Amino acid sequence: MKKNIILIIILVLIDQIIKILAIKFLEPVGSVSLINGVLSLTYLENKGAAFGLWNSRWLLVGVNIAIIFVLIKLLRNKTYEFTKQMRTAYSLILAGGITNLIDRLFRGFVIDYIDVNELFYYPVFNIADICIIIGILILVITIVIKTLQKQEQNYETIQNRKHK
C-alpha cells in the first residue's frame, strides 16, 4: 500500500507541476506544436467533465469526491484481496481523480494541455486523464483475465465430476 501512496503522490505532483508550467508558458501563446501534425501543447480550461462533458463545477466536485472516497474505502477494506495490478489500477485512477479535483477546487476548471487533434480527432487532455484511462484499462483487463481463469477452473471441476 505504501508504494501505491507514493505512486499517487508522484503522479499528482507531476500533473500539477505541468499545469503550473502550462499556465505560465502556454496560456499566453495558446498552443505550441511539438511534432508537426501529430502532437501539440494546447492550453485549455475544461469546465466540464471528461472531454468537456457536463458543466456544473460543484456537481463534478461532488462526483469526484464520491469516487475518490469509494476507491480509498475499497482499497483499505481488508475483505478483498487485490492483485498488484488491481492496486496499481486503483492508484492510477485515484491519482487522476485527485489531481483533477485539485484543479476544480482551486481553479474552477481542469487544465488540459496534451493535443493530438491533428493526428486523431480527440479532445485535449492531461496526465490525470491518461492515468484514469490506463487505470481503467488495467482494471478491465485484470477482471477479464480473472473471470476467464475462474471459468476455466469451473469447467475443469465440472469435467472432473463427470469422469468420476
Backbone as JSON, one array per atom type, in Angstrom:
{
  "sequence": "MKKNIILIIILVLIDQIIKILAIKFLEPVGSVSLINGVLSLTYLENKGAAFGLWNSRWLLVGVNIAIIFVLIKLLRNKTYEFTKQMRTAYSLILAGGITNLIDRLFRGFVIDYIDVNELFYYPVFNIADICIIIGILILVITIVIKTLQKQEQNYETIQNRKHK",
  "N": [[0.83, -1.2, 0.0], [2.01, 1.19, 0.67], [3.73, 1.75, -1.48], [1.84, 2.31, -3.4], [0.68, 4.66, -2.46], [2.86, 6.37, -2.66], [3.19, 6.32, -5.46], [0.77, 7.57, -6.22], [1.12, 10.15, -5.09], [3.42, 11.03, -6.51], [2.45, 11.07, -9.18], [0.35, 12.94, -8.99], [1.82, 15.22, -8.27], [3.49, 15.51, -10.57], [1.56, 16.04, -12.6], [0.37, 18.39, -11.58], [2.56, 20.14, -11.5], [3.16, 20.31, -14.23], [0.81, 21.55, -15.05], [1.02, 24.04, -13.78], [3.23, 25.02, -15.16], [2.06, 25.09, -17.67], [0.18, 27.12, -17.34], [1.88, 29.3, -16.93], [3.6, 29.38, -19.23], [2.23, 28.41, -21.5], [-0.44, 29.3, -21.6], [-0.3, 32.11, -22.37], [0.4, 31.93, -25.12], [-1.27, 30.05, -26.21], [-1.08, 27.67, -28.01], [1.44, 25.27, -28.86], [3.3, 23.66, -31.27], [4.7, 20.48, -31.07], [5.4, 18.09, -32.4], [5.03, 18.3, -35.64], [1.83, 18.2, -36.99], [1.14, 16.06, -35.43], [1.48, 16.17, -32.54], [0.71, 18.58, -30.14], [1.08, 21.12, -27.65], [-1.51, 22.49, -26.01], [-3.18, 25.04, -24.42], [-5.97, 24.67, -22.4], [-8.91, 25.43, -20.71], [-10.9, 23.41, -19.04], [-14.1, 23.24, -18.19], [-15.92, 21.31, -17.86], [-16.71, 17.79, -17.47], [-14.97, 14.74, -18.16], [-13.44, 15.22, -21.22], [-14.84, 17.58, -21.64], [-17.54, 17.24, -21.14], [-20.67, 17.78, -19.44], [-21.17, 20.6, -17.22], [-21.35, 21.6, -14.67], [-19.73, 22.81, -12.05], [-19.73, 22.26, -9.19], [-21.27, 19.96, -9.0], [-19.61, 18.22, -10.38], [-17.37, 18.31, -8.69], [-18.47, 17.12, -6.41], [-19.14, 14.53, -7.39], [-16.58, 13.68, -8.09], [-15.28, 13.68, -5.56], [-16.84, 11.71, -4.29], [-16.24, 9.4, -5.82], [-13.47, 9.18, -5.36], [-13.51, 8.78, -2.57], [-14.9, 6.3, -2.42], [-13.11, 4.62, -3.8], [-10.81, 4.79, -2.13], [-11.85, 3.74, 0.24], [-12.48, 1.17, -0.65], [-9.91, 0.19, -1.29], [-8.77, 0.15, 1.24], [-10.23, -1.73, 2.55], [-10.14, -4.75, 4.17], [-11.35, -7.09, 3.47], [-11.31, -7.71, 0.77], [-9.07, -9.19, -1.54], [-6.67, -7.8, -3.34], [-4.99, -7.91, -6.43], [-1.62, -7.1, -7.44], [-1.77, -5.72, -9.82], [-4.39, -4.74, -9.75], [-4.3, -3.01, -7.56], [-2.46, -1.15, -8.53], [-3.92, -0.19, -10.71], [-6.16, 1.02, -9.39], [-4.72, 2.95, -7.98], [-3.72, 4.57, -10.05], [-6.14, 5.56, -11.09], [-7.08, 6.92, -8.84], [-5.02, 8.85, -8.53], [-5.35, 10.39, -10.87], [-7.97, 11.3, -10.46], [-7.67, 12.77, -8.08], [-5.85, 14.81, -8.8], [-7.28, 16.18, -10.79], [-9.43, 16.96, -9.22], [-8.18, 18.76, -7.48], [-7.65, 20.82, -9.3], [-10.33, 21.6, -9.98], [-11.3, 22.47, -7.5], [-9.53, 24.57, -6.75], [-9.08, 26.14, -9.0], [-11.39, 26.2, -10.45], [-11.77, 24.94, -12.79], [-10.49, 22.35, -14.96], [-7.21, 22.04, -16.11], [-6.24, 21.32, -19.3], [-3.86, 20.04, -21.65], [-2.5, 18.39, -23.49], [-2.48, 17.73, -26.85], [-3.61, 15.98, -29.51], [-5.03, 16.4, -31.71], [-4.6, 16.94, -34.42], [-3.66, 14.55, -35.4], [-5.48, 12.57, -34.53], [-9.0, 12.91, -34.2], [-9.57, 14.15, -31.35], [-10.29, 15.12, -28.02], [-8.51, 17.7, -26.16], [-6.32, 16.78, -23.54], [-4.96, 15.69, -20.31], [-2.27, 14.66, -18.06], [-3.53, 13.5, -15.86], [-5.9, 12.5, -16.99], [-4.8, 10.53, -18.63], [-3.77, 8.82, -16.67], [-6.17, 7.94, -15.46], [-7.47, 6.63, -17.63], [-5.57, 4.61, -18.31], [-5.52, 3.28, -15.85], [-8.19, 2.32, -15.73], [-8.17, 0.64, -17.98], [-6.23, -1.3, -17.19], [-7.57, -2.35, -14.99], [-9.94, -3.41, -16.2], [-8.79, -5.33, -17.96], [-7.51, -6.98, -16.08], [-9.74, -7.91, -14.61], [-11.14, -9.28, -16.63], [-9.27, -11.3, -17.26], [-9.1, -12.63, -14.77], [-11.75, -13.5, -14.58], [-11.93, -15.23, -16.78], [-10.05, -17.15, -15.98], [-11.32, -18.14, -13.7], [-13.64, -19.22, -14.87], [-12.44, -21.23, -16.37], [-11.42, -22.84, -14.32], [-13.83, -23.62, -13.13], [-14.94, -25.06, -15.27], [-13.09, -27.16, -15.48], [-13.52, -28.36, -13.0], [-16.16, -29.26, -13.31], [-15.77, -31.05, -15.44], [-14.09, -32.93, -14.18], [-15.83, -33.97, -12.27], [-17.68, -35.27, -13.92], [-16.2, -37.36, -14.91], [-15.85, -39.05, -12.78]],
  "CA": [[0.0, 0.0, 0.0], [2.91, 2.34, 0.75], [4.17, 2.04, -2.85], [0.71, 2.9, -4.12], [0.55, 6.05, -2.0], [3.98, 7.1, -3.28], [2.83, 6.46, -6.88], [-0.28, 8.58, -6.32], [1.72, 11.45, -4.8], [4.3, 11.4, -7.62], [1.64, 11.39, -10.36], [-0.35, 14.2, -8.72], [2.82, 16.29, -8.36], [3.89, 15.69, -11.98], [0.48, 16.7, -13.33], [0.19, 19.75, -11.07], [3.71, 20.94, -11.95], [2.97, 20.58, -15.66], [-0.28, 22.53, -15.17], [1.58, 25.34, -13.4], [4.05, 25.43, -16.31], [1.13, 25.41, -18.77], [-0.39, 28.45, -17.06], [2.92, 30.32, -17.08], [4.21, 29.46, -20.56], [1.36, 28.02, -22.61], [-1.65, 30.14, -21.66], [-0.12, 33.33, -23.17], [0.52, 31.67, -26.56], [-2.38, 29.19, -26.64], [-0.69, 26.35, -28.5], [2.79, 25.12, -29.4], [3.45, 22.38, -31.95], [5.91, 19.73, -30.71], [5.64, 17.24, -33.57], [4.12, 18.88, -36.62], [0.75, 17.34, -37.47], [0.93, 14.91, -34.55], [1.36, 16.49, -31.12], [0.86, 19.97, -29.73], [0.67, 21.5, -26.31], [-2.56, 23.49, -26.17], [-3.77, 25.41, -23.14], [-7.43, 24.62, -22.43], [-9.59, 25.41, -19.41], [-12.03, 22.5, -19.18], [-15.05, 23.45, -17.1], [-16.8, 20.16, -17.82], [-16.13, 16.52, -17.03], [-14.06, 14.17, -19.15], [-13.58, 15.71, -22.59], [-15.7, 18.75, -21.7], [-18.95, 16.91, -20.91], [-21.26, 18.44, -18.27], [-20.55, 21.9, -16.96], [-21.64, 22.04, -13.31], [-18.5, 22.66, -11.25], [-19.91, 21.64, -7.88], [-21.72, 18.59, -9.23], [-18.41, 17.46, -10.72], [-16.56, 18.19, -7.46], [-19.15, 16.12, -5.58], [-18.95, 13.21, -8.01], [-15.15, 13.39, -7.97], [-15.01, 13.33, -4.16], [-17.5, 10.44, -4.01], [-15.47, 8.33, -6.46], [-12.21, 9.06, -4.62], [-13.85, 8.18, -1.28], [-15.23, 4.89, -2.63], [-11.87, 3.9, -4.14], [-9.97, 4.7, -0.93], [-12.53, 2.79, 1.14], [-12.31, -0.15, -1.26], [-8.51, -0.22, -1.15], [-8.46, -0.06, 2.66], [-11.05, -2.83, 3.03], [-9.34, -5.98, 4.31], [-12.14, -8.21, 2.99], [-10.93, -8.01, -0.6], [-7.67, -9.42, -1.84], [-6.39, -7.19, -4.63], [-3.71, -8.23, -7.04], [-0.75, -5.94, -7.62], [-2.3, -4.99, -10.97], [-5.6, -4.01, -9.35], [-3.87, -1.9, -6.7], [-1.86, -0.16, -9.43], [-5.03, 0.42, -11.46], [-6.88, 1.92, -8.49], [-3.83, 4.07, -7.67], [-3.72, 5.46, -11.22], [-7.44, 6.22, -11.14], [-7.09, 7.87, -7.72], [-4.11, 9.96, -8.84], [-6.02, 11.22, -11.87], [-9.12, 11.94, -9.83], [-7.21, 13.75, -7.08], [-5.25, 16.0, -9.44], [-8.36, 16.96, -11.42], [-10.2, 17.57, -8.13], [-7.41, 19.93, -7.06], [-7.94, 21.87, -10.3], [-11.72, 22.07, -9.85], [-11.47, 23.2, -6.23], [-8.71, 25.78, -6.62], [-9.09, 26.96, -10.21], [-12.74, 26.25, -11.0], [-11.74, 24.19, -14.05], [-9.33, 21.46, -15.13], [-6.32, 22.48, -17.19], [-5.83, 20.29, -20.26], [-2.73, 20.59, -22.41], [-1.97, 17.47, -24.5], [-3.36, 17.87, -28.01], [-3.29, 15.12, -30.66], [-6.18, 16.65, -32.58], [-4.22, 16.88, -35.83], [-3.48, 13.15, -35.75], [-6.78, 11.96, -34.26], [-9.96, 13.89, -33.72], [-9.63, 13.77, -29.95], [-10.22, 16.31, -27.17], [-7.28, 17.99, -25.43], [-6.37, 16.07, -22.27], [-3.82, 15.91, -19.44], [-1.68, 13.46, -17.45], [-4.55, 12.89, -15.0], [-6.78, 11.72, -17.87], [-4.04, 9.35, -19.04], [-3.75, 7.92, -15.5], [-7.5, 7.35, -15.3], [-7.72, 5.69, -18.74], [-4.69, 3.44, -18.14], [-6.02, 2.56, -14.68], [-9.41, 1.59, -16.11], [-7.77, -0.46, -18.88], [-5.59, -2.35, -16.38], [-8.63, -2.95, -14.19], [-10.79, -4.22, -17.07], [-8.01, -6.48, -18.41], [-7.33, -7.85, -14.92], [-11.03, -8.54, -14.3], [-11.42, -10.25, -17.7], [-8.36, -12.44, -17.08], [-9.53, -13.37, -13.57], [-13.02, -14.14, -14.9], [-11.63, -16.36, -17.66], [-9.39, -18.17, -15.17], [-12.35, -18.73, -12.84], [-14.47, -20.06, -15.73], [-11.64, -22.4, -16.7], [-11.4, -23.68, -13.13], [-15.17, -24.2, -13.01], [-15.07, -26.05, -16.33], [-12.28, -28.32, -15.09], [-14.21, -29.0, -11.88], [-17.31, -29.96, -13.9], [-15.24, -32.18, -16.21], [-13.6, -33.92, -13.23], [-17.01, -34.63, -11.66], [-18.29, -36.13, -14.94], [-15.35, -38.54, -15.11], [-15.75, -39.85, -11.55]],
  "C": [[0.87, 1.26, 0.0], [3.39, 2.75, -0.64], [3.08, 2.72, -3.65], [0.51, 4.36, -3.73], [1.65, 6.91, -2.61], [3.7, 7.34, -4.76], [1.8, 7.57, -7.06], [0.31, 9.98, -6.12], [2.59, 11.92, -5.97], [3.48, 11.83, -8.84], [0.88, 12.71, -10.18], [0.63, 15.37, -8.85], [3.24, 16.57, -9.8], [2.81, 16.46, -12.73], [0.32, 18.15, -12.88], [1.35, 20.66, -11.49], [3.57, 21.29, -13.43], [1.86, 21.62, -15.85], [0.18, 23.93, -14.79], [2.44, 25.89, -14.55], [3.16, 25.82, -17.5], [0.52, 26.8, -18.57], [0.66, 29.53, -17.38], [3.37, 30.49, -18.54], [3.26, 29.21, -21.72], [0.12, 28.9, -22.73], [-1.43, 31.4, -22.5], [-0.08, 33.09, -24.68], [-0.59, 30.77, -27.1], [-1.95, 27.79, -27.02], [0.72, 26.39, -29.07], [2.89, 23.73, -30.02], [4.78, 21.72, -31.54], [6.35, 18.82, -31.85], [4.59, 17.64, -34.59], [3.09, 17.85, -37.12], [0.43, 16.17, -36.56], [0.62, 15.33, -33.11], [1.62, 17.97, -30.88], [0.57, 20.08, -28.24], [-0.28, 22.66, -26.48], [-3.18, 23.77, -24.82], [-5.29, 25.43, -23.28], [-7.96, 24.57, -21.01], [-10.88, 24.62, -19.58], [-12.94, 22.64, -17.97], [-16.02, 22.28, -16.96], [-16.1, 18.93, -17.26], [-15.17, 16.04, -18.11], [-14.42, 14.68, -20.54], [-14.62, 16.83, -22.72], [-17.18, 18.46, -21.51], [-19.39, 17.51, -19.58], [-20.6, 19.79, -18.07], [-20.83, 22.42, -15.56], [-20.45, 21.75, -12.41], [-18.74, 21.87, -9.97], [-20.48, 20.23, -7.98], [-20.51, 17.71, -9.53], [-17.49, 17.28, -9.52], [-17.16, 17.1, -6.57], [-18.96, 14.71, -6.1], [-17.5, 12.77, -7.85], [-14.8, 12.94, -6.56], [-15.62, 11.97, -3.83], [-16.71, 9.27, -4.6], [-14.16, 8.11, -5.72], [-12.46, 8.37, -3.28], [-14.11, 6.69, -1.42], [-13.97, 4.09, -2.95], [-10.96, 3.74, -2.93], [-10.56, 3.67, 0.04], [-12.34, 1.36, 0.64], [-10.89, -0.66, -1.06], [-8.14, -0.53, 0.3], [-9.22, -1.24, 3.25], [-10.24, -4.12, 3.03], [-10.06, -7.22, 3.78], [-11.69, -8.67, 1.6], [-9.43, -8.25, -0.71], [-7.42, -8.9, -3.25], [-5.04, -7.65, -5.14], [-2.9, -6.95, -7.15], [-1.28, -5.08, -8.77], [-3.52, -4.16, -10.59], [-5.24, -2.83, -8.45], [-3.26, -0.78, -7.54], [-2.96, 0.57, -10.21], [-5.79, 1.42, -10.6], [-6.02, 3.14, -8.15], [-3.78, 5.07, -8.82], [-5.03, 6.25, -11.3], [-7.54, 7.28, -10.03], [-6.21, 9.08, -8.01], [-4.76, 10.92, -9.83], [-7.19, 11.98, -11.27], [-8.71, 13.03, -8.85], [-6.67, 15.0, -7.77], [-6.3, 16.83, -10.18], [-9.26, 17.61, -10.37], [-9.49, 18.82, -7.61], [-7.68, 21.1, -8.0], [-9.33, 22.45, -10.1], [-11.92, 22.92, -8.59], [-10.76, 24.54, -6.23], [-8.71, 26.69, -7.85], [-10.5, 27.13, -10.78], [-12.86, 25.5, -12.32], [-10.5, 23.3, -14.05], [-8.5, 21.99, -16.3], [-5.92, 21.27, -18.02], [-4.75, 20.89, -21.14], [-2.16, 19.66, -23.48], [-2.96, 17.41, -25.66], [-2.84, 17.01, -29.16], [-4.35, 15.28, -31.74], [-5.82, 16.59, -34.07], [-4.06, 15.44, -36.31], [-4.8, 12.38, -35.63], [-7.74, 13.08, -33.91], [-10.26, 13.52, -32.28], [-9.51, 15.02, -29.09], [-8.84, 16.47, -26.52], [-7.41, 17.35, -24.05], [-5.11, 16.36, -21.46], [-3.3, 14.59, -18.87], [-2.71, 12.74, -16.57], [-5.5, 12.01, -15.82], [-6.1, 10.43, -18.31], [-4.0, 8.33, -17.89], [-5.08, 7.2, -15.35], [-7.76, 6.3, -16.38], [-6.86, 4.44, -18.6], [-5.13, 2.61, -16.95], [-7.25, 1.73, -15.0], [-9.07, 0.42, -17.03], [-7.13, -1.61, -18.11], [-6.65, -3.09, -15.58], [-9.51, -3.88, -15.03], [-10.04, -5.49, -17.53], [-7.82, -7.48, -17.27], [-8.61, -8.6, -14.58], [-11.37, -9.59, -15.36], [-10.55, -11.49, -17.52], [-8.78, -13.28, -15.89], [-10.83, -14.12, -13.83], [-12.79, -15.37, -15.78], [-10.95, -17.5, -16.88], [-10.39, -18.89, -14.28], [-13.26, -19.65, -13.65], [-13.74, -21.34, -16.1], [-11.58, -23.36, -15.53], [-12.76, -24.37, -12.94], [-15.39, -25.29, -14.04], [-14.31, -27.33, -15.97], [-12.93, -29.08, -13.95], [-15.39, -29.82, -12.4], [-16.84, -31.19, -14.66], [-14.74, -33.28, -15.28], [-14.75, -34.68, -12.57], [-17.66, -35.59, -12.64], [-17.51, -37.42, -15.09], [-15.2, -39.39, -13.87], [-16.84, -40.84, -11.45]]
}
